[in-house]
Each structure stands twice: as structure tokens, then as C-alpha cells.
Amino acid sequence: MRNISTKLKTHALKTLALSACVLVYVNCCYASDKMDSVVTTDSVSKDIEHESLFPQSSKSLDKSHFTWGAEAGASIDLTGFDMSTIDVDVLIGYKNAYLNMLGIGVGVHRNVRSGDNFIPLYAAIQTSFRKQPSLLFYSAKIGYSFNTIESSAMFGDLMASMGCGINLSKGRLARSFILLSAGYRYFNDRHMAKFEKIDRHYIFDVSLSIGILF
């Protein structure tokens, strides 16, 4: 009986030892597979990040410093030379907490009476001079207007405007506004003679437009 008991104990110890070895082996294999998975996932994510041309392309527009948009409206000639126009402009530039927009713009302003076109290319700024949200903002533009009339080749002169705007709505993706501006156009002697009924070097106008910036 003693020999049988000793054999049973020995067999039990061998079984326990074998089971322990199996458990250790399984745990080691699982840990190795988990480590390989983590390394592989990290390497893939790093490769994707490095291979992506625009890794931040999913960033929402309200967190971006890039902005673009358009304005549409009309300008009324205050000097009485029938130089009122219908205006369409496209804007592109930079924005931050203080600047609604700082960039450049280009437009097509068509004379209502004669069909002459003014194509201004200008630097533009829109700001409320404060970091907190504001109902009102200020606008300024200065640049060069390329003028096309039927009886002459294209020529150009200086243009500028200053105005005040009201924000209509401001969301995560876009901001809409109304802008009232006073404008100035300059013509030198040679260019002044190309327009009928203009006997001064400058004209003043007031414009009202509605715009949107993304």
C-alpha cells in the first residue's frame, strides 16, 4: 500500500509539474502575440501618419487658420458720373481670434449704364479688434483696379475702400455678414480722358454687399 501511495504522489507531482509548464508556455505565447500586435499596430499607425499628405485634413474649419469666401452687392456713384456697378468678389486669406480675415481679393464690378468692367485686385482685412465674439467688425481694402471699356484697351488705377460690417450668423463652418463701405477710385489724366463726362481724377462711391466666409 505504501508503494502504491508513493507512486500516486509521484504521478500527481509529475502531472502538476507538467500542467504548470503548459500554463507557463501558454502565457508566454499569449504575451508574445500581444506584444507583436501592439508593435504591429503602432508601426502601421506610424506608417499611415508618415505616408499621409494631409494628416490634419479632418480638422474642422472653425479650428483652421485658412479662410475663403465671396461677396456680392452693388456700388452707387456719389459723384454723378454714372459709374454705379454690380459687384462680385472672391476672398482668400488667414484668420485667427482677432482677425476675421486678412488676405487678398479679386472682383468683377460691372457698370450698370455702359457695361464697362472694373476688375479690382486688392489686399483686404476684416477685424473687430477684439478676441471675444462681436456683432460689428471693420473692413478695409486697397489695391489696383484693371478697367476695361469698349473704346480702349485695358488700363488700371488705384482703388480703396473702408467700411463697417454686421455679422448675420457665425457657425462652426461659416460666417455670413452684411458690409457697408465707402470707396474711392483714382484716374490719372490719360485714363480720365477715356471715360465720357469725367472731369476729375477720382470718384467716390458707397457699396452695400452681403458675404460669406468659410
Phi, psi and omega in degrees: 000320180297321180293321178297317180297319180295319179295321179297317179297317180296318180295321179295319179295319179297319179296316179297318180296318179295319179296319179297319179297318179297316180297318179297317180296316180297317179297320179296317179297319179295317179296320179295317179297320180295319180294318178297322180295318179295315180297316180297316180297316179297317181294322179294316180295323178292319178298318179297319181295320181286327183278342181288131178286325182230078185296339181255021186294340180275000180296134182292153186295333181290343177259001181267151176269357179269137178218151176205160182179198184209157175230147176218135181184209182212151177239137180250125179288121181269353183261001173078027180253019180054046180251023178292146186223158167261129193241138171224128182228150174240135184238148175210139182178208187243148176219154172208199184295329182262333184253121172291324178192134173224112184185216182232159178218157176218143184218172171233114180246112186258128179294129183293321186279308190260343184083005175295150181245139172243126183242089182279139172237121194210162168269142185222149176219140172229125182203152173255000180061025177211153183278329181287155177303140184224143177288320183257153173213166181246150183227144175215141179222141174211136182183211187229131181254121175273120187253135178235122175232159189296325187267010185209158173287168181296139174214176183206160178211177184287151173216154179201157177203154174223144183201181179230137182239160176237126177285121178279312178209151179217111180243193182290332186249337187206161176227129177249152186203163170245136184232127175248122187227151170254128186243163183219132174233136181248141175231131176281178186302315183293319182283329179298324182290344182283340179260139177286145172070007178261118182240022177219165185277352186214157171226153176246144176217165174236137184233147176233125183219158173242139186219169176215138176234136180258000000 
